[in-house]
Amino acid sequence: MPYLAVTGGLSPKVHALKPGVCVAGRSADAGLVLKHVEISRQHCRFAWDGKQCVVEDLGSVRGTLVNGERITAPFTLQPGDKVGIGPAIVEFGVGEPPRVGEQEVAAGAQMLVRGQQADRFEVVGEMTIGRDAGIEVWLNDPGVSRRHVTVKMGPGGGVVVTDLNSTAGSFVNGHRFDTQSLTIGDRLQVGPFCFQFDGHALNRVANAAGGTIRAGNVFFRSGALTILDDVNLAIPASRFVGIIGPSGAGKSSLLTTLSGLRAPERGAVFVDGEDVYAGHDPHSFGFVPQEDIVHPELTVTEALRFSARLRLPAGTPPLEIQKLVLQTLDQLGLRPHAAKSISNLSGGQRKRVSVGVELLARPSILFLDEPSSGLDPATEFQLMELLRDLADTGCTIVCTTHVMENAYLMDQLIVLVGGCLAFQGSAQSAREYFKVPKLTGLYDRLGEQPPKHWQKAFTERNLAGAIEVAAPPAVPVAAGRTRRAFALPILLARQWSILRSDWRNFALLIGQPIIIAVLVVWVSNERSLTMFFAYLATLWFGCSNAAQEIVKELAIYRRERLVGVGAHAYLASKYLFLTSITALQTLLLYLTMIVGSGGRDGSVLLQLAALLGTAVAAVGIGLTISALSRSVMQAVMFVPLILIPQIIFSGRTVAPADMSKSVLVVSRLTPSFSAQTVMDTSFLWQRELSGDVISDHGQSYRNLDPEREFTTGDVFTRGRPAARALLGHALWGILTYLVSWFALKKRERV
């Protein structure tokens, strides 16, 4: 019995040869699948006619070797001949094929660090990796040279690896190298061993970089409409897969279900054998929605740097983050645009930045929803080529698309119609299955039969069963779980960067309160009236500053929640930053009014406390509006609807004594009424109630002493109403925070 046995360079496996042709390569359709970036998609073919085996190179980039010599024509193999296919050594044999069981693979994967079995090692000094006895990192696989590669700390503090003229070569992210500086997330391959660099150490990981996906009987319904109808599919690791179908077929719904964003009504989704919806830890997925997931005010470098700090574990060295950002810029061709504001980029460049944000954490799977939407044909092709390259370097790419012209770049197509799976396979297989000369005619063909027909036909032909996906072999992971970075200071720093990105932001920030204050004191010098306008302006500042903050970046929030950013950290950053900004505006407003009106009147401490409490409540109201709104337009329209009642129920336009009991109860619940109460107290606090004082602040006196308990000559010391009012502001802040948090939790999943 003839066979081909992988004996070195990649994980051991045996393939039995049958009469006919067997193509070897990294394509999913190859007879002998060898996953490595230096192996062409269709590298070579073996032909067995029952008597002899002939190997022929298929125009591969690296060529095919037999016993170390490159072949240029078909070559007849003899038993024991070794065929070099990229880094893999494939031996031809006849007879009983050798057994390559799990125990043998595990034995061949043994690793010792300074004599102790381990799966992680920190780089200390210069360390040699290889199969020679006595070296620092010993790997006992025949695909590893005796002294294969050295790892050491570079002069700038980074880690540098150098290949020692090894037989099979060394690879970083699938590319052969002589000397290479490592960046966070880089994968170093030494023979069949694979290590991932985390900024401090090299951790042994599974050879397959991409994740495998299985979906079983996924069903989802929205109201009476069935969106996904018992979809079953399997996606192998490191494949570029497109989800296509007519409008309303369920493409985006399937993508969000596979990515863990929205749980199905029934059915299950597994990635590398683990149920996506069973745990609560963030998954190592990347997800790029149709909306941009970067702040347009930031530069490209700033956006990537903040995203890296949020996605990488706490304690990651800043130097390593900077190297990762620069590497990502180069990988996506964005280095010339690194200092540009994202708002000034083209649509294709912005999409690349969104992809780059997801690539920072080196995800095993990258999901994209209509990545080419709105792009011109040339830019669209460049983006699809980029995704093809990412899949070739070990990332599973799954994207929805409506464009058929670039389908040939994909390994597989998943065809949906009416929520049913109609087909899964290569683009060529799709044309043959649906009997269409071009994929552009596919949608017309799908319309000829109901969705259930196509689902049944595909199931009966058992094409789904032909797609076998095996989870990569389990590799022990070094003890110690990495923890996400503490997000609050990073989020606050990002807010500050967004604010200072444009000098006009500062001009508006400072100009608004000063202009309003000048106009108020120009119109009237009545102190109670100016303070009324002061807290109304504060309500306006806080609400308008916050009303758009959440709804405009909901896509960013959803994505960052999935990578471990806490909802409380996100919301707290908004509260703290926006309250600080609003407080600054209020202080400028107050000082301008004091100077413009010729001096203070009443307790400055109480007046500032009233304005600060109003700022807290106003920001809370604005963020609640933003969290509940479905669009920026809705949020903008809600603001006056909230502010106008504040004027009516403030106790200034209509005195509390003139209100009915029900109106008074409602008024006392509003932030403006609380602010007016504290302002009234500030004018009378610890002052002798002389005729002049009562005359100047008659409404404040009537509001605070409706029963006329104080008489002329008494000193006003009743502080309880002001204390209750300030407590009311604090309660408004707490209540709006909780409402905003619950609203955000409901909107985390689409």
N, C-alpha and C positions, 0 to 999 in steps of 0.2 A: 504494500500500500504506500503510494507516494505521499509525502507531506512536506510542509514548510514550517520550520521552527524558528521563532525569534529567540536568539540566544544572547543577544547583547544590545546595549544602547537604549532599548525600551523594555517595558515589562514583558516577561516571558509569556509566550503563547504558541500554540500549535494549530496549524490549519491543514486539514486533509485535502489533498488535490483530487479533483474529479476530472474525468475526460472533458476536454474543452479548454477554455481560456479563463484565467483568474487574474484580474487586475489588482495590483498593489498600489496603495496611495492613501492619502489622508481624506479623500472624499467619503461621504457616508455611504455611497453606492458601490464602493470598491469591494472586491471579494475578500481581500486581505487589507483590513483597515489599519493603518499605521499613523497615529496622530502625532505629528511633529511638524513645526513650521518649515523645516528644511526638506521635508518630503513633499513632492508635488501632489496635486490633487489626484492625478492619474500618472503615477511615477513610472511603473514598468508593468509588464504582463508576463505571466507564466502560462505556457501552453503544454498540456499533457495529452499525448495521443494513445496512451496505454503502454508505450514502450520507452519513450524518452521525454524529458522536460526541457523546453527551450525558453530562455528568458530574453526579453527584448525591451530596451529602454523606449519610453514613449515621449521623448523630447523633454525630459525633466530638466530642471534648472541645474541641479547638482550632479546629475548623471547617475548611472548604475554601475557598480563595481562587482566583479567576480574574482574572489580570492585576491582582492586588493588592486586589481587592474580594471580600468574603466573600459566598458564595452561600447562599440560603435555599431555593432550589427548583432542580429540574433545569435545567441550562444547556447550550445547544448550543455546542460549541466550533468555532472556525475555525482553520485551519492557522496555527501560530505562537503561538497562545494559550498562556500559561504558567499552570499550575495549582499553587498553593501547598498542599502537604500537609505540615504541620508545617514543619520547616526545609528540606524538599526542594522544589526547583523542577522540575516535570515539564512538558515542552513537548509539545504535540500537533502532529503533522505528518502529511502525506500525500505519498507518493512514496518515493524511495530512502532508507531509513533511514540516518542517519549511522553510520559505523563507530566503535565505541569499543573499540579494541584495547588490549592490555596496555601498548604503548609510549605511547599517548596518555594512559592513566591514570597511568603513571609520570611522564610529562612534566608532567601537571597536578598532580602531588604533589610538585613540587620545593620545597625549603625551603633558605633561606640564612640563616645567623646571622652578622650583621655582614659580609656579603659572601662568606662561606665556606659551602660546602655542608656541612651537618651534620644530625644527627638527635637532638641533645641540646644543651641549653644551661642553664647555671647562671644563676640570677637575680642580677644585679648591678645595683644601683640600680633605676631604673625603665626597663622595656623595653616597647616597643610591638610588637604582632604584627598583621600585616595585609598588604595587597597594594600598599601605596604604596611607591614607590622611596625608598631611603635609610633606612628604619626598621631597627630592630635585628633583628627576626625577620621575614623576607619569605616569604610563601606565595603562589604564583602560581596560584590557583584562582579561578574566577569566583564561587564560593560564599563567598569571603572578602571582607569589606569592606576598603576601602583602609586604614583605621585601625580595626581590629576590636576589639582588647582590649589592655589594659596589664597587665603583671605587675611587681610590686615587692615589696620586703621590707617587712613591716608593722612597727609599733612594738614588738611583742613578739618580733620575730625570725622570725615566720612569713611565708609568702608569700601575698600578696593579689592577686587578679585582679579587674579592673573592665572591664565591657563598655562600649564607646564608642558606644552606640546603633547597633550593627551591624544590617545589614538582616536577616540570617538569625538573629541572636542567638548567644549563647555559652552553653555548657552544661558543668556539672560533674556527672559521674555521671548524665548524661541530664536534668538539671534546669536550666532557664533561670535566669539570675541577672543581677543588676546589679553587685553587689560580693560576692565570696566569698573566704573564707580557705581555703587548700588544706591538706589533711591527707594524710599518706602514703597512697599508693595511689589518690588521687583522679584521675579521668580528665577532662581538659579538652578539650572539642571545639570547634574553630574551623573552621567549614565542614566539609569532608571530612577534615580533619586531626584526629588524636587524640593527646594527650600524657598521660603518666602521671607523677605527682609522686612522687619517691623520698625526699623529705625534704631534698634538696639542689638537685635540678635537675629539669627537665621533659624526659622522654624520649619520643620519638615511637614510637608503637606502632600495631598494626593497629586499624582502627576497630571490628572485632568484638571485644567484650570476652570473650565466652564462647568456649569451645573446642569444636571439632567432634570427634566420636568415630565411629570405624568399627571394627567387629569382624568378622573374616572367619574362618569355619569354626572357631569356638572350641569346643574339645572338652575336657572334664575328667571324670575318672573317679576314684572313691574305692573302692579294692578292686575288687569286681565290679560296683559300682553306677555307672551313668553319670549324672553330675550335669548336665553341659551337653553337648548333642548337636549339633555343627556349627551353632552359632548365628551367623547373619549379620544385622547391623543397622547402621544409620547414624543418628546423632543430630546435627542441625544445631546451630549455635552459638546461645546465648542462648535455649534452650528449657527448659521445665519438663516433664520426662518421668517418668512413673511406671512402675515394673516391678511387674506384678500377676500373680497365679496362685495355684493351690491350694497347700497346705502340701507341701513337698518338691518343688516345681516347679523349684527352682534359682535363686530370686530373689536371695538373698544371695550365692550363689556367682558369679552373673553380675556383681553389683555389685562384689565384691572383685576379680574379674578385670578389669573395665573400669577400676578405680581403681588398678591396679598393685600390689595387695596380694598377689595370688596368680597366678602365671603359669599359663596353660592348658597341658594336655598337648600339644596341637597347636593351630594357628591363631595369629592375631595380633590385636593391638589397637593402633590408631593414633589419636593425638590431634593434630589439625592436621597430619596427614601424617607424624608421627614415631612410630616403634614405641615403645610404652610400656616394653617389656621389653628394649630394645636397649642403653640407656644406664644409667649408674649415678648420675646427678645427680638430686636430688630434683625431683619434678614439681610444677607449680603447681596441685595439686589440693587440695581440702578433702575430708575424710572424717569423717563423724560416725557412729560405730557405735551399736548399740543401748545399749551401756554409756556412762555419762558419761565424758568425756575431760577432766574437770577435778577438782581435788582438793577434796573437800567441806569440808575444814578452812579453806580460804581464803575471803576475801570475793570478791564478784563482780569488783570492781576489781582486786584483787591477782591473781586468776586471769588476767584479760585482760592485765594489765601484764606478768606473767612470760611469758605466751604470745607477746605481741608482741616482747619482747626476744629470745626464742628463734627467732622466725620472720623477723625483719627483719635486714637486713645489719648488720655491725659498724659502729659509728660513727654509727648513727642518732641524731639529737639527742633527748635525753630529753623536751624540750618537744613534739616531733612525736609521740613515742610516747604522751604524755599526751593530746594532741589526738585521736589515733586511737582511744584507749580511750574517751574521752568520746563521740566520734562513734558508735562501735559501740554503746555503751550507749543512746544516743538512738535509733539505728536499730532496735534490738531492743526498745525500750520497757522497758529495765532500769535507767534512771537512778534511779527511786525505790528500787531494791533494791541500789544500788551498794555500800553499806557492809555489807550482810547477808552472813552466812556462807552458802556455797552449800548446806550441809547443812540450812539453815532455809528453803530455797526450795521451792516446789511443783514437781511433776514437769515441768510445762510451762515453768516459769521455768528449771529446770536444763537442759532441752533447749535453750532459747534461749541459755544461756551457752555450751553446747557448740558451737552454731552460730556464736556470736560469736567463739569462739576460732579457728574456721576462717576466718571472714571477715576477720580482722585482716590477713592477707597478701593480701587481694583475689584469691582464686583464680579462675582462668578457669572451673573446673568444681567443683561441690560435690556430693559423693556422700553420701547419707544412707540408713542401713539402718533401716527401720521407725521413722521419726522420731515417729510418732504413737502408738507402742506405750505402753499404760498411761495415756494421757491421756483426760480426759473429752471429750465431743463439742465443747463450746464451745472448750476450749483447743486441741483438735486443729484445728478450723477456723481459729483465729487463727494457728496455726503454718503451716498450708497457705497461708493468705493471705500470710504473710510470705515464704514460698518463691516464691509467684507474683510478688510485688513484686521479689524479688531477680533472678528471671529477666528481668523487664521492664527492669531496670537493667543488664543485660549479663552475667549469670552463667548458665552452663549448669547446670541443676539436674537431677540424676538420683536418684530415691529409690525404694526398695521400699516397698510399702504393701499392706495388706489391706483398707483402707477404700475403698468405692466411692462414698460420698456426695459426696466432694469431687473426684471425677475430672474434673468439668467445669472445674476451675481449671487443669488440665494441658493442655499443647499436644499431647502424644502419650502413648499408652499402649503399653507393650511387654507382651504377654501370653505367659507361659511355661506349659507344661504338660509334666511329665515330662522336663524339661531341653531341650525343643524349643521353638523360636519359633513360636507359633501366630498371632501378629498384631502389627502395629505401625501405629499411626495414631491419629487423634483419637478421643475418647470417642464422638462421634456415629457415626463410621465403624465403630467396634467394635460398637455396637448393631446397625447395619445389616448388618455382615458376619456376625455370629453369629445374627442374627435373634432378638434378645431385646429386649423392651420396656424393660427396665432392666438396668444392669450387674450388679445383684445376682443375676440369673439366669445370669450368664456361666459360673460354675463348674459348675452342673448341665449346661449345654450342652457344656462341655469334656469331661465324663465320659461323654458319649454315644459318643465315638470314641476310639481309641488316640492317644497323642501324635504318632506318626509320620504319622497321617492328617492332623492339623491342620497339621503342618509341611509336608507335601507339597502340601496344598491352598493354603496361603498362598504357597508358592514358585511353583506353577503359575499362579496369578493375577497373579504378577509384581508384587505390591504392594510388596515390598521394593525392587524396581528403580525404583519411582516416587519413592522418597525419595532425592533427590540431595543430596549434601552436598559443597560445595566448600570447601576450606581457604581461610581469609582470605588476601588477597594479602600476599606477603612484604614486610615493612617493615624497612629496615636498622636495626639496633640500635647505639646508641653503643658504642664500644669500651670495654672494661673490665668484666669480670664481677664482679658483687657477691658478696661472701663472707659466709657465715653468721657470726653472732656467736659468739665463743668461749664455749662453753656452760657450762663447769665452774663459774665463779663465779656464773653466773645460777642454775644448778641448786642450788648450795650455799645461795644466798640464799633460794631457794624452800623448801628443807628447813627453814631457820631460821624462816621465816614460818609454815610448817605447825606447827612445834613451839610457837611462842609464841602460836598462835591461841587457845589455851585454857589458863588458869592451872592447870587440873588436870593438864595434861601436866607442868608443872614440879613440882607437888606430888608426883606419882608418881615423877618422875625423881629428886628429892632424897630423898623419903621412903623409897623401897625400900632403898637401901643403908644408911641410918642405922638403920632398924628391924631389918634383918637383922643388922647389926653389934652392936646392943644385945642382941639375943637370944643371939647366939653368945657374947659375953663374959659374959653373965649365966649361961649354962649351964656354961661352962668357961673357965678362965684358962690352960689349956695352950697355949703359943704355937704349937707345931707343928699342933695341932688347929684353932686359930683361923685359921692361914694356909691350912690345907686347905679350910676353909669359905670363905675369902676367894677362892681361885681357882675353886672350884666356883660361887660366886655370880657371879663374873666371867663364867664360861662361860654361866651362865643369862642374865645381863644381855645379853651380846652376841648369843646365839642368839635370844632372845625379841625383842630390839629389831629384828633384821634379818629374821626368818623370814617376815614378812608384807609386807615393803617392796616387793618386785618383783611378786609375784603379784597384789596388790591393785590395782596400777596398770598392769597389762599393756596395757590398751587405750590408756592415755596414752602409755606407752613406744612402742608400735607407731606411733602417730600422729606422735610427735615424731621418731622415726627417719626417717619419710618426708619430714619438712621439714628434714632436715639435721643433727639432733642426733646426735652420735657415740655409738656404743655404749660406747666407753671412757670418754667424758666422763660419761655417765649412770651407769655402774657405779662410776667413781672417786668421783663425788659421794656415792654411797651409802656406799662404804667410808670415805671421809674423815669424813663427818658422823657416821655411826653409831659409828665407832671413837672419835671425840672424845667423843661422848655416853657411850659405855661406859667410856672411860678416866676421865671425870669421876665417874661413879658408883663406879667402883673406887677412885678416890682418896678419895672421901667414906667409903666402906666401910673402907678401910685406916686413915684418920685416926681414925675413930670407934673402931675396934678398939684402936688404940694408946692413945688416951686412956682408953678403958674398962678396959683391962687394966693400966694403970699405967705404961706406957712401952714402949719398943721392945726387941726381943730379936733380935740378929743384924744382918746388913747390910741397911739400909733400901734402899740402891741396888739390890741384887740382888732384894730382895722386890718393889720397884716394877717392876723390869724383868720379873720373872716375871709379874706381874699385867698389865702392858701387853702383853707378848707373848701372853698368854692372851686378852686383849681382841681383839687383831688376829685371832687364829685363830678365836675365837668368832663375831665378826662375819662372817668369811669363810664359816664353816660355815652361819650363819643365812642369808646371801644365796644360798649354793648351794642350800639347802633351798627358798628362795623361788623361785629361777629354775627349779628342776626340778618344783615342785609345780603341780598343775592347778587348785587352789583354795586359798583361805585355810584351810579346814578341814584339808586335807591338810598344809599347812605347820605348823599348830598341832600336829597329831598326830605329826609327825616329830620335833619338838624333844625330848620325853622319850626317844624312841627313840635319839637321839644322845647325850643327856646321861647317861643311866643307865650305859652302858658306860664313860663317863669316870670315874665313881666306882669301878667295878670294876677298871679297868686303871690307876688312878692311881699305885699303888705305896704308897698310904697304908693302904687297907683290907686289902690283901694285900701283904706285903713282897715285893720282887723275889726275895729269896733263897728264898722259899717257892713261887715260880711255876715251872712247867715251862718248858722252853726255848721251846716254841712260844708259850705265853702271854706269856712275857717279850718275845719278838720283837714280838708284837702290841702289848703295853703300851708299848714304846718308841716306837711310831708315833703314840701319842695325845697331844694337847695337854696333857691332865691329867698324864700321866707326866712330860712335860717341865717343867711348872710345879712338880711335886713335887720334881724333881731340883734345880731352881734354889732352891727353898725350903730343901731339905736343906742345900745349899751355903751359903746365907745364914746359917744357924744356927752353922756351924762355921768360916766363912771368917775366916782370919788370927787364930784363937783357939788358945790353948794347950789341948791335949786333956787337961785335968785330969779327975779322977774326977767332979767336979760337972757339968762340961760333958757328958761322956759319959752321965751319969745322966739329966740333963735332956733330952738329945736323943739317946737311945739308938738310936731307929729311923733317924734321919738318919745317924748314925755307921755303922750296919750297912749302910744302903743305899749309902753313898758309899765305904765301905772294907770290902767283904765279905771280902777276903783278909787283913785285919788287918795291913796294911803299916805303918800308923801305930801308934805306941805312946804311952803316957802321957808327956806333956811335949813332944811334937812340936807344931809349929804347922801348922795345916791350910792349905795353899796350893794344893790341887788344883782349878784352875778350869776344866779342860777339860770335865768333864761338864756344868757349867752353860752353857759356851759352846755346846756341841753342842745342848743343850736349847733355848737361845734361837734358835739357827739353825733348829731344828725348828719353832719358832713362826713364824719368817719364811717357811719353806718352806710351812707350812700356809696362810699368807696368800696367797702367790703361787699355790699350787696351786688353792685355792678361788676365787681371782680368775679364773684361766683357765677352770676348769670353769663358773663362773657366766657368763663371757663367751660361751663356746661354747653354753651352754644358751639364753642370750638370743638369739644369732644364729639358732638354730633356730626360735625362737618369734616372730621379727620378722614373718613372714608367716603369715596364718591358714590 
